[in-house]
Amino acid sequence: MRKLRSDITREGLARTPHRAFMRAMGLDDAAIQKPMIGVVSMKGEQTPCNMTHGFQVEAAKEGVAEAGGTPREFTTISVSDGISMNHEGMKFSLVSRELIADSIEAVVHGLAYDGLVGFGGCDKTLPGVMMGMVRCNVPSVFIYGGAALPGRFGERDVTILDSYEAVGAVLTGAMDEATLARLERSCLPTVGACAGQFTANTMAMVSEALGLSVPNVSMIPGPYAERAGFARRAGAIVMRAVANGGPRPRDIVTRRALENACAVVAATGGSTNAALHIPAIGHEAGIVFDLDDVAAVLARTPLIADLRPGGRFTARDVHEIGGTAVIIRALIEMGAIDGACLAATGETLAQTYGGAAPPDGAVVRAAGAPIAPDGGVAVLKGNLCPDGALIKLAGLRRLVHEGPARVFESEGDCARAVEARAYKAGDVLVIRNEGPVGGPGMQEMLGVTALIYGQQMGEAVALVTDGRFSGATRGICVGHVARAHRRSRPAHGPAPRRRGNRRSPRRLAATGAPPQGRPSRQIRRACGPSQQGRRDARRGRRVAVVRPLIRECLFPMARYPAAGPLITKQACWMN
């Protein structure tokens, strides 16, 4: 019999106390001798996203036991992006991913478990669990807990995004508060994660494209009882991998697998957050996979799924036409996904998904009739973002924008201006100091972007930030512009020191001559309502913010070949 990792906790005279602890948990001699399989979830009441885990965890434990293992349930933390949005709590969202991975590593290695079944729910829990699996590198299977069902409001399906955007509509008088209250009670009728192709559903599809997940489970709505059968199968899969000595997560997560993951994001118009999470998963496998690698896949993969927020359909609709398998099969057949990559089942992706249904033509398009020839997410480069920035293109009607920059030193400053409608069509709203340098925490800004959309200004203005956007964000929103912070430090000394809660002024734009015909201006005060900017102006400091006019070649030049001559060192362009 193959030697088990957990043998170190139970074999020999010196392990008498260890076995006593196990007996105190109700394990008998037979259970103690079996492989110990961790089953981790986020069961709790922090968010509806994780409240589907209970019955699925029980089914997974049954599957482990039926296959000859001893399941060991434990939980880890979760931060609800929905409840932490728009206040200081959002600074804990992204870092919770690392806390989840760290806690899984501590339990799996500390207790010498032989395998792991991991559940994800709210956004950062999915990459956090997958990172923990790859880091521990014991036989593992991932399961997404499932999305909520969409609500019904009047004659249309609605999701939580509709409630965010409706707040903006109330501020403009387009909706009254009584209607908003009814929408609040309709948009999220069940437990489960957000129903659109936001971060949770994006990363759920990523888990399948990587090969770490139980096949074709990700789009089954969270409340559906059929999920129990998939969870039970997860227990059987991990036990087979323990018995065979693999495959293990690092056998599965290869460079080609990471490219497959990027392809499913591009094909579905998924969350820009995936460009943070996929490289992080690769890092746990010892693979350097950066934004340029992500960009190459996004650019060559067509958009074939018409999913919210840019499209019309939700996770339930994908499930009803055959699930994620439909998308993965289509991408394999068009060469966008490498079907030879390994899955947790021990089969290749082509073997696992080859029997899926063909695209239905509405929710998912055929290869010959894509929604767009390149992906629904793009990486941009230019003077504002020399190392790249991200935008979701799915659903955008306007791909060129030019206008004056309104610069804000925090998300809160911008949110107050948007609530007061203190901006106008054509503006470029720039939010600084919310990225990995200035935040900290790299907050999501769905509140601001949804307000703008709700005020019917979604594509009338652009928003550029060093922070992040929610997977539910839509509009001309460029995020993850972070590298410029480091490049803007003075060449003659260290970065400005922060005092108290003040934010030191930082440049978002790189230096250099302005485009021909546009004279440079000294900006003697910050363009946004920042008190820090006004203090600097009174002290006579020159505050280099952003060029007063942003010339936008922010979007793929392949779609606008006539815009080619505009590309200068003062413009942004797609890599």
VENWO-V902070 format. One record per run of one state. SS is the DSSP state (~ for helix, > for strand, _ for the rest). FROM is the first residue (numbers start at 0). TO is the last residue. If there is no record, write none. Layout:
BEGIN
<<SS/FROM/TO> <SS/FROM/TO>>
END
This chain:
BEGIN
<<_/0/3> <~/4/8> <_/9/11> <~/12/23> <_/24/27> <~/28/32> <_/33/33> <>/34/40> <_/41/46> <~/47/49> <_/50/51> <~/52/65> <_/66/67> <>/68/74> <_/75/79> <~/80/83> <_/84/86> <~/87/109> <_/110/113> <>/114/119> <_/120/121> <~/122/135> <_/136/137> <>/138/143> <_/144/145> <>/146/146> <_/147/149> <>/150/152> <_/153/154> <>/155/157> <_/158/158> <~/159/171> <_/172/175> <~/176/183> <_/184/191> <>/192/192> <_/193/197> <~/198/209> <_/210/211> <>/212/212> <_/213/225> <~/226/243> <_/244/247> <~/248/251> <_/252/253> <~/254/267> <_/268/272> <~/273/283> <_/284/289> <~/290/299> <_/300/301> <>/302/302> <_/303/303> <>/304/304> <_/305/305> <>/306/306> <_/307/311> <>/312/312> <_/313/313> <~/314/319> <_/320/322> <~/323/332> <_/333/340> <>/341/341> <_/342/346> <>/347/347> <~/348/352> <_/353/362> <>/363/363> <_/364/365> <~/366/368> <_/369/370> <>/371/371> <_/372/375> <>/376/381> <_/382/387> <>/388/391> <_/392/401> <>/402/407> <_/408/409> <~/410/418> <_/419/426> <>/427/430> <_/431/442> <>/443/443> <_/444/444> <~/445/453> <_/454/460> <>/461/464> <_/465/466> <>/467/467> <_/468/474> <>/475/478> <_/479/481> <~/482/486> <_/487/529> <~/530/537> <_/538/547> <>/548/549> <_/550/559> <~/560/565> <_/566/570> <>/571/573> <_/574/574>>
END
